[in-house]
Each structure stands twice: as structure tokens, then as C-alpha cells.
Amino acid sequence: MDLCLVIKQRLQDLGLEQRDLAVAANVTESYISQLLTRKKMPPASDRTDIYDKMAKFLKLPAGKLAEMAGLQRKEELKRNLGEPPAPLLKEVRELILRKCAPDKEKQVRAIFEKQPFGELERLVAQKLLDVVKRVAKEELGSENWLQLVARLVGRSYEQMRVIVLEFLDTDVFSVSVEDCDSFLDPLIESWDMDLSTFAMEVVLNRRLAPGYPKKFEFVEKEADRPSEEPAFKRFLRDRFLSGDAIEEEIEFLKRLRFNGKRPTPLYYYRELQNLRDPLHFRSPLPQGPRIGMPSQSKSERSVAPMHKHMEAKGVEKQPQLDRLERVPRLPHTEG
């Protein structure tokens, strides 16, 4: 069903007017009118309380209006995807540059003008927009905050609620002059960026958004390592199994990962023996004897690098059968 038609029909059934709905939702009558005539897209349900207020006033099931609004937004967004994005308005760009740190403003302006709405300009605009939208969303339910901002920009409380709802639906491709006047300008004190790392710091107006400056960094980090397998820990504790394993071998076994079935300590012992078996590794291609270096025999070249490394460490080689005899055996029971 259509959101606009449902609301209009419900108003008619209850004998109510659009201005009554506007009062109940704490918005302007003009906003309700534009919403019902599809001149404005319905706000996202997760960013506003307007649907809960309207549903309660219209005596509709909770969540019904929000669900219909979500479907209508999806259809509208599908139609808009084919349209090429428009660059930032001149006033929006000038505001962003005016808020930039003085020692970077000239350099940033040159980049903006050389690449209109390029990667840097989009990045800066998006981050500033994200920071201010986060504050607006957190304070949407605060009447005191809305009254304070309304006085700063010369609006009424109801007008300010409407402006916030529309601003929360704004993206970097549709920032308006009104968005700048109502939010970006009063909330943002300044911003700075390290152009070599793109680390960005945004300082907010402490009167409207108390707290520390917001910092954003783009740093490459290694993924968190998963915890060690319990069986691997038991393998290390059991000197009968881990024995004389060297650091490189332990690190190799530690990196093994499993999906589904979990290994046992004996599994790690067998992997250790496989790692040491020269038959499981291909010898590097011969590069020819080097000048001043004695040539190696065929049998010497066939030994796995890991095995030879162990010899260099002074670890005594033992026959494979000797190691297998040391593995604890399960007692045999008669069937």
C-alpha cells in the first residue's frame, strides 16, 4: 500500500486535518503537505521518531507506517541511481574551505579547483557530513538542543525538527545551502587533514556538541590473530610430542587453521614430522657451483631447507622410526 494514501485515508476516516497530524508529530504543516503530495521523500525510519508519533495519532499498528516508508524510499532510490551526481554547490565548497585549518586552506583549495568534486573533496565533505549527522541524530529527541539550534539559525522548534529530518536523509551529493546554514556552519569549528596519510581531525562547537575533537585515520593494520588451538597448547606442554621443535617449526604449526573438526596434540606431532621429512619438499633448482665454493653432492642437495637448518642449529637427526616409537599408544582392548 502507498504511504501517502494510507495517511490521507486515515485522516479522512478520523475527521482530522493535516495540521492536526503536524502538531502530533511536532513538525510543520508544510512538511506534512509536501510529504503527502510526494514532493519530499519519506525520512528513513531508523533516523526519526515521526512514524511512531503519526501511527499513534492515527491509531495504526506500530511499525506499519515505517515499513511502508521503507518500501517507498527503495523505489525512489532506484529511480535516482541512474542520474549522474552533481558537484558541490559553490557555497558548500566555500564553507568547507573556510573551516579548513589556515595553514592547509591554500593547498586544499588548489586541489579542489584542480579536481572539482574529486576524491579529496568528496572525502572531506563526507566526513564532515557524517560527524554532524551523528550529532543531529543523537540530539533529535532533545527539545532543549533543538530549541538552542533553532534560536541560532532563526527558526521555530517545529521548523527545526523538519530541517533535522531532511538533513539526516542528505548525502554528499545533495548537500544544500540550508544544510550548511543550519548544521555544518554552526556545529563545525574547524577541520584539519594530513594530506600524506589523510588522517582528519574535526573540531565541533562545544556549545552544541560538547566533547573531544573527532579524529579519523586511514591506517593499514594486520587482522587480529585468532586464539591458539587448545590442542596446540597441549602439544607444546607435552615435551614427549613437541620435543626439540625449533622456533620456525612452532610458528608454522601455530599458523595452521581449521574449519569444523578440531585437531588433537597428536595431529601437530605428525605435522611436525611431515615438515621435517625431506621427501615432502622439492629441492631448489641447481644454480651451478659458485666460484670459490665447494660443490654439493646430489644427496646433500636433496635435503629439505628446514632439515638442513636444523643441522646448522646443532640438533641431532634421529631416524623417523625412533620418533614414532615415542608416540603414546592407546591400550588395545579385546572386542
C-alpha positions as CSV (number, residue, x, y, z in Angstrom):
1,M,0.0,0.0,0.0
2,D,1.0,3.6,-0.5
3,L,2.1,5.6,2.5
4,C,0.6,8.9,1.3
5,L,-2.8,7.3,0.5
6,V,-2.9,5.4,3.8
7,I,-2.3,8.6,5.8
8,K,-4.8,10.6,3.8
9,Q,-7.4,8.0,4.1
10,R,-6.9,7.7,7.9
11,L,-7.1,11.4,8.3
12,Q,-10.4,11.4,6.4
13,D,-11.8,8.5,8.5
14,L,-11.0,10.2,11.7
15,G,-12.2,13.6,10.6
16,L,-8.8,15.2,11.1
17,E,-6.7,17.7,9.2
18,Q,-3.1,17.8,8.1
19,R,-2.4,20.5,10.7
20,D,-3.6,18.1,13.4
21,L,-1.1,15.5,12.3
22,A,1.7,18.1,12.1
23,V,1.0,19.1,15.7
24,A,1.1,15.5,16.9
25,A,4.3,14.8,15.0
26,N,6.0,18.0,16.1
27,V,6.6,19.2,12.6
28,T,5.3,21.9,10.4
29,E,2.1,21.6,8.4
30,S,4.0,22.5,5.3
31,Y,6.2,19.4,5.8
32,I,3.2,17.1,6.1
33,S,1.7,18.6,3.0
34,Q,4.9,18.1,1.0
35,L,5.2,14.6,2.4
36,L,1.6,13.6,1.4
37,T,2.0,15.2,-2.1
38,R,5.3,13.3,-2.7
39,K,7.3,16.5,-3.0
40,K,9.6,15.1,-0.3
41,M,10.9,11.6,0.2
42,P,9.8,10.0,3.5
43,P,12.6,10.1,6.0
44,A,14.4,6.8,6.9
45,S,12.6,5.1,9.8
46,D,15.8,4.4,11.7
47,R,16.6,8.2,11.8
48,T,13.4,9.6,13.1
49,D,10.5,9.2,15.5
50,I,7.9,10.7,13.2
51,Y,6.3,7.4,12.2
52,D,5.7,6.4,15.8
53,K,4.1,9.7,16.6
54,M,1.9,9.6,13.4
55,A,0.9,5.9,13.9
56,K,-0.1,6.6,17.5
57,F,-2.1,9.7,16.5
58,L,-3.8,7.9,13.5
59,K,-4.4,4.7,15.6
60,L,-2.5,2.5,13.3
61,P,-0.4,-0.6,14.2
62,A,3.1,0.2,15.4
63,G,5.6,-0.1,12.6
64,K,3.1,-0.1,9.7
65,L,3.9,3.5,8.5
66,A,7.7,2.9,8.9
67,E,7.5,-0.3,6.8
68,M,5.6,1.5,4.0
69,A,8.0,4.4,4.1
70,G,10.9,2.0,3.7
71,L,9.4,0.5,0.6
72,Q,8.7,3.9,-0.9
73,R,12.3,5.0,-0.2
74,K,13.7,2.0,-2.0
75,E,11.6,2.7,-5.1
76,E,12.7,6.3,-5.1
77,L,16.3,5.5,-4.7
78,K,16.2,3.0,-7.6
79,R,14.9,5.8,-9.9
80,N,17.7,8.2,-8.7
81,L,20.6,5.7,-9.3
82,G,20.7,6.4,-13.0
83,E,21.2,10.1,-12.6
84,P,24.8,11.4,-12.6
85,P,25.9,13.1,-9.3
86,A,26.1,16.8,-9.2
87,P,29.1,18.6,-7.8
88,L,29.1,20.5,-4.6
89,L,27.4,23.9,-4.6
90,K,29.8,26.8,-4.6
91,E,28.5,27.9,-1.2
92,V,29.1,24.5,0.3
93,R,32.6,24.3,-1.0
94,E,33.4,27.8,0.3
95,L,32.1,26.8,3.7
96,I,34.3,23.7,3.8
97,L,37.4,25.7,2.8
98,R,36.6,28.4,5.3
99,K,36.5,25.9,8.1
100,C,39.8,24.3,7.0
101,A,43.0,24.9,9.1
102,P,44.6,28.2,7.9
103,D,47.9,26.6,7.0
104,K,46.2,24.0,4.8
105,E,43.5,26.1,3.2
106,K,45.5,27.3,0.2
107,Q,46.8,23.8,-0.6
108,V,43.4,22.2,-0.2
109,R,41.7,24.9,-2.4
110,A,44.2,24.2,-5.2
111,I,43.3,20.5,-5.1
112,F,39.6,21.2,-5.0
113,E,39.8,23.5,-8.0
114,K,42.1,21.2,-10.0
115,Q,39.8,18.2,-9.4
116,P,36.2,19.5,-8.9
117,F,34.4,17.1,-6.6
118,G,37.3,14.7,-6.9
119,E,38.3,12.1,-4.3
120,L,39.7,14.5,-1.7
121,E,36.7,16.9,-1.9
122,R,34.2,14.0,-1.6
123,L,36.2,12.5,1.3
124,V,36.3,15.8,3.3
125,A,32.6,16.6,2.6
126,Q,31.5,13.1,3.5
127,K,33.4,13.0,6.8
128,L,32.1,16.5,7.8
129,L,28.6,15.4,6.9
130,D,28.9,12.1,8.9
131,V,30.1,13.9,12.0
132,V,27.4,16.5,12.0
133,K,24.7,13.9,11.1
134,R,25.8,11.8,14.0
135,V,25.3,14.7,16.4
136,A,21.9,15.6,14.9
137,K,20.7,12.0,15.2
138,E,21.7,11.8,18.8
139,E,20.1,15.1,19.7
140,L,16.9,14.7,17.7
141,G,14.9,13.7,20.8
142,S,16.3,16.6,22.8
143,E,13.9,19.5,22.8
144,N,16.5,21.8,24.5
145,W,19.1,21.1,21.8
146,L,16.6,21.7,19.0
147,Q,15.5,24.9,20.7
148,L,19.1,26.1,21.0
149,V,19.9,25.4,17.4
150,A,16.6,26.9,16.3
151,R,17.5,30.2,18.0
152,L,20.9,30.2,16.5
153,V,19.6,29.9,12.9
154,G,16.4,31.9,13.4
155,R,13.9,29.0,13.1
156,S,10.9,27.7,15.2
157,Y,11.1,24.4,17.1
158,E,8.8,22.7,14.6
159,Q,10.7,24.0,11.6
160,M,14.0,22.8,13.2
161,R,12.6,19.3,13.6
162,V,11.6,19.2,9.9
163,I,15.1,20.5,8.9
164,V,16.8,17.8,11.0
165,L,14.6,15.0,9.5
166,E,15.5,16.2,6.0
167,F,19.2,16.7,6.9
168,L,19.5,13.1,8.1
169,D,18.5,11.9,4.7
170,T,21.1,14.1,2.9
171,D,24.0,12.5,1.2
172,V,27.3,14.1,0.0
173,F,25.8,14.5,-3.5
174,S,22.8,16.6,-2.3
175,V,24.1,18.9,0.5
176,S,22.2,22.2,0.3
177,V,22.9,25.7,1.4
178,E,20.3,25.3,4.0
179,D,22.2,22.3,5.4
180,C,25.3,24.5,5.7
181,D,23.4,27.3,7.4
182,S,21.5,25.1,9.8
183,F,24.2,22.4,10.7
184,L,27.6,22.5,9.1
185,D,28.3,26.1,9.9
186,P,27.1,26.3,13.5
187,L,28.3,22.8,14.6
188,I,31.8,22.7,12.9
189,E,34.5,25.0,14.3
190,S,37.3,23.7,12.1
191,W,38.9,20.7,10.4
192,D,42.4,19.7,9.5
193,M,43.9,16.9,7.4
194,D,47.3,15.3,7.0
195,L,47.5,15.2,3.2
196,S,50.1,12.5,3.3
197,T,48.1,10.0,5.4
198,F,44.6,11.5,5.0
199,A,44.2,11.5,8.8
200,M,41.5,14.0,9.6
201,E,40.5,15.9,12.7
202,V,37.2,17.7,13.1
203,V,36.6,20.2,16.0
204,L,33.0,20.8,16.9
205,N,31.3,23.8,18.5
206,R,31.4,22.8,22.2
207,R,28.3,24.7,23.0
208,L,26.3,22.5,20.6
209,A,28.4,19.3,20.6
210,P,30.5,19.0,23.8
211,G,33.3,16.5,23.7
212,Y,36.7,15.9,22.2
213,P,37.6,16.6,18.6
214,K,36.7,13.7,16.2
215,K,39.7,12.0,14.6
216,F,39.6,9.8,11.5
217,E,42.7,7.8,10.3
218,F,43.3,5.5,7.4
219,V,45.9,3.1,8.7
220,E,46.6,-0.3,7.3
221,K,46.6,-2.9,10.1
222,E,47.0,-6.6,10.3
223,A,43.9,-8.6,11.0
224,D,43.6,-9.8,14.6
225,R,45.1,-13.2,15.1
226,P,42.7,-15.8,16.3
227,S,43.4,-17.5,19.6
228,E,45.6,-20.6,19.7
229,E,44.0,-24.0,19.4
230,P,43.7,-25.8,22.8
231,A,45.3,-28.9,21.2
232,F,48.3,-26.8,20.1
233,K,48.9,-25.6,23.7
234,R,48.7,-29.2,24.9
235,F,51.2,-30.2,22.2
236,L,53.7,-27.6,23.4
237,R,53.3,-28.6,27.0
238,D,53.9,-32.2,26.2
239,R,57.6,-32.4,25.7
240,F,57.2,-36.0,24.6
241,L,55.4,-34.7,21.5
242,S,56.9,-31.3,20.9
243,G,60.4,-32.4,21.9
244,D,63.1,-30.4,20.2
245,A,60.8,-28.4,17.9
246,I,62.6,-25.2,16.9
247,E,61.1,-21.7,16.7
248,E,60.4,-21.7,13.0
249,E,58.6,-25.1,13.2
250,I,56.4,-23.9,16.2
251,E,55.5,-20.7,14.3
252,F,54.5,-22.8,11.3
253,L,52.3,-25.1,13.4
254,K,50.8,-22.1,15.2
255,R,49.5,-20.6,11.9
256,L,47.5,-23.7,10.9
257,R,43.8,-23.0,10.8
258,F,40.9,-25.4,10.8
259,N,37.2,-25.3,9.8
260,G,34.8,-27.7,11.6
261,K,36.8,-30.5,13.1
262,R,39.3,-29.6,15.8
263,P,42.8,-31.1,15.9
264,T,44.5,-33.2,18.6
265,P,48.0,-32.8,20.0
266,L,49.0,-35.9,18.0
267,Y,48.0,-34.1,14.8
268,Y,50.6,-31.4,15.5
269,Y,53.2,-34.1,16.2
270,R,52.5,-35.7,12.8
271,E,52.6,-32.3,11.1
272,L,56.0,-31.7,12.7
273,Q,57.3,-34.9,11.3
274,N,55.9,-34.2,7.9
275,L,57.6,-30.8,8.0
276,R,60.9,-32.4,8.7
277,D,60.7,-35.2,6.1
278,P,62.9,-34.2,3.1
279,L,60.6,-36.3,0.8
280,H,57.8,-33.8,1.3
281,F,59.8,-30.9,-0.2
282,R,61.2,-30.2,-3.6
283,S,64.8,-29.3,-3.8
284,P,65.6,-25.8,-5.3
285,L,66.9,-25.9,-8.9
286,P,70.7,-26.0,-9.1
287,Q,72.3,-22.7,-9.8
288,G,75.7,-24.2,-10.7
289,P,78.7,-24.2,-8.5
290,R,79.9,-20.8,-7.3
291,I,83.4,-19.6,-7.6
292,G,85.4,-20.4,-4.5
293,M,82.6,-22.6,-3.1
294,P,82.8,-26.4,-2.9
295,S,80.1,-28.1,-4.9
296,Q,77.4,-30.2,-3.1
297,S,76.7,-33.8,-3.8
298,K,73.3,-34.9,-5.1
299,S,72.4,-36.4,-1.7
300,E,73.2,-33.1,0.1
301,R,71.1,-31.0,-2.3
302,S,68.1,-33.3,-1.8
303,V,67.8,-32.4,1.9
304,A,64.9,-30.0,2.7
305,P,65.9,-26.5,3.7
306,M,64.2,-26.9,7.1
307,H,66.1,-30.1,7.8
308,K,69.4,-28.5,6.9
309,H,68.6,-25.5,9.1
310,M,68.1,-27.9,12.0
311,E,71.5,-29.4,11.3
312,A,73.0,-25.9,11.4
313,K,71.4,-25.4,14.8
314,G,73.3,-28.5,16.0
315,V,70.1,-30.5,16.5
316,E,70.8,-34.2,16.3
317,K,69.0,-36.0,13.5
318,Q,67.1,-39.1,14.5
319,P,65.5,-41.7,12.4
320,Q,61.8,-41.3,11.7
321,L,61.0,-44.7,13.3
322,D,62.7,-43.6,16.5
323,R,60.3,-40.6,16.8
324,L,57.2,-42.7,16.0
325,E,58.1,-45.1,18.8
326,R,57.9,-42.3,21.3
327,V,54.3,-41.5,20.5
328,P,52.0,-42.7,23.3
329,R,49.8,-45.6,22.2
330,L,46.2,-46.3,23.3
331,P,45.7,-49.6,25.2
332,H,44.3,-52.3,23.0
333,T,41.1,-53.9,24.2
334,E,39.6,-57.1,23.1
335,G,36.2,-56.9,21.4
